[in-house]
Amino acid sequence: MSPRSFGAGGVPAIGRRTLLKGMLGAGALAGLTACGSDSGGSGGGEVTLGSNWSDAVPKKAIAEVMGKFSGPKVKINTIDHNSFQENINSYLQGGPDDVFGWFAGNRMQFFAEQGLAGDISDVWKTIGGGFSDAMKQQSTGKDGKQYFVPLYYYPWAVFYRKSVWQEKGYTAPKTLDEFTALSQKMQQDGLVPVAFGDKDGWPAMGTFDYLNLRLNGYDFHVSLMAGEKAWTSNEVKTVFDTWRGLLPYHQPDSLGRTWQEAAQSVLNKQSGMYLLGLFVGQQFPEGADRDDLDFFPFPEIDSAIGADVVEAPIDGFMMSARPRNESGAKDLLKFLGTAPAEDTYLKSDPNNIGANNDADSSGYNDLQKKAQTLVSGAKSISQFLDRDTRPDFASTVMIPSLQAFIKNPNDVDSLLKSIESQKKSIFGG
């Protein structure tokens, strides 16, 4: 990997980085009834947007962006983020909106291959100059056509409140042994060391990913997500054994807690650390509380592998296969692929990094600047477990399996045998 590289405007170009190939997946959007029709076309009138930006901060940011669009009126249909992901397949097979929010890479490719997403290669002829080659790669289907417009990306790291750490004299751990020692000290000081909420099933994937990346390396992680490595291997068993040793430092009863509720325990100075994406800042009120937020990279476990792989998912937009207002949808996507559109979004939700090379980073807060540096200095960049493997495997196997492990971490062998059996059924072989 090359050293830090930046595009215009000071935004790090992702072009020379290795981006994890995987297959994301999701379910179906049963709860969202869109205004699109099955016939497709280029009729006039409003453009509909299926939005999974349902939390207050990103919801407002999306509304601000759409308000800047000079084309047809945009009708925003907002659905709870998790429901959107779980029901995306049914949504796309039904009457989806003209444009919808989704994720880059193989998760995008999965629906493009099924003919459930619209080819927007002509849009990229207009916007392509603003993105790195890697951003374009993550927006391209296996057929070589483009299906996705990136909006922003965000790294996962371990977040904490600076004021709490200064008061207690804590320093950021660089190794897992130091992380464990810090957790023990936090317990002695009356803090829950690690905030944790996995009610929605996906947050724990971040913990698994980082442990696997730090213990077994990037290439193994890629192969495991592709179904090419056995879940019953010693490498994977070591991941769960290591995780089991860390669970006593995690917030208890996590399966009944959302990620937002876990974030509140950090905000309220009840928990000392929290592994999550940069979007955690949405839960910290703008001003002193958000300025008090800081992070450190997930620590090294094996010095031979290091800690230079970062999870940094990319979010953005796609077009349905048969939009009711195709011309309006493509005009909207051309706008959404511009730096001004990203700047508008990030002004309201400064908890991500703009994907366009020309996005204005001059107004980035300290947290965004630090996140930008973290990603640009990474040797390799992964997306996220449920974006890196097959959708059916992520949703039907990994979510319940990780929750089962959290509930009962003492029967790893049986759990991994079950995962491997289901993996073979889904992937074949």
C-alpha positions, 0 to 999 in steps of 0.5 A: 500500500502506498503512503497517504495519498490525497485527492483534490481538496485534501480528501484522501484518495482511496485509489491505491488501497486494497478494498475488500471483495466480498458479498454483502447482502440484505433481505427485503424492504417489506415495510416500504411501499414506493411510488415507482412502477414496474414498467420503468420509463423516463416520465416527468414528475417527482423523483422518489428516494428510498432512504435508510438514513432514519436516525435524526442526524442523517435524516436531516442531512439527507433532507438538506441535500435533497433540498439543494437539488434543482431538478424535479421534486424529490419525495423521500420515503424513509424506513428504519435502517435495519428494516431497510437492510433486512427487507431490501430484496423484497423491496427491489422485487416489488415497487421500489423507489426511483433511487435508494440508499445502499452500500458499495462493493459486492453488496451492490454487485449482488443486486446488480447481478440479479437485475434489480439495479439500474445501469448508471454508467452514463451518470458516471461519464458525468461524475467520474472525474470526481472519484478515485479509481478505487471508488469507481471500482467499488461502484462497478458491477461484475459486468463492468457497468456502474450501479452506485454513486458514493456519498461518504465512507467512515472507519470503525475504531475504538471511541472514547471521551477525552475528558474521562480519559484525562481524568483517569489518566488512561492512554490509548492501548497499542496491543491487546494486552494493553487493551485488556489491562486498560479494561481491568483498570476501568472496572476498578474505577467503576466504569464498564470498559466496553460499551456494547449493544447487539440487539440489531445483530450487525454491531458484533460483526465489527468485533469479529472482523477486527479480531479476525483481521488482527489475528489472521490477516487481511487475506485470510479474512477475504478468503473466509468471507468468500467461503473458501476457508473453513469456519472450523479451522484453528484460525477461526477458533482462535478468534472466538477464544480471544473474543470470549476472553474479552466479553467480561469487559463488555457491557452485559445484556448486549442482545437487548441493547441497540447501538444508540443505547450503547453509545449513550453509556459513553456519552453519560460517562458510564462506559470507557470505550466503544468499538463502532463506526465514525457515525457514533458521533451522531449520538453526541450533541454538537458542541462540547460533547462531540468535541470530547469524542476521540478514538484509537485504532483497534489494537495489534494482537500479532506483531507479525500481522500488525494493525494496519487494516481498517474497516471503512464502509462506503455508503451512497445511492443506487437506481432501481432497475425500472424507475418510474422517472428514469431521467429525473433519477439520473439527474438526481444521481448526477447531483448526488455525485458532486462535491457540493452535494457531499459538502451539504450532507457533511455539514449536517452530519459531520460524522463521515468523510466525503467520497468525492476527491473535491469534497471540502475538507477545510471544515472537517472537525478534529475527529473527521481529520483524524479518521481521514488520516487513519483510512489514508494510512491503512495498508488495506481497507475492508468494508464490513462482514455483512458487506463482505460475504454473501447476503444470505450467509450474513443474515441467516447464519452469521447474525444468529451465530454471533448472537448465540456466541454472545449468549453462550460463549463456552461452546465454540466448537459446536457453534463453528461446526454449525456455521461451517455446515450452513456455509457449505449449504449456501456456498456449495462444496 
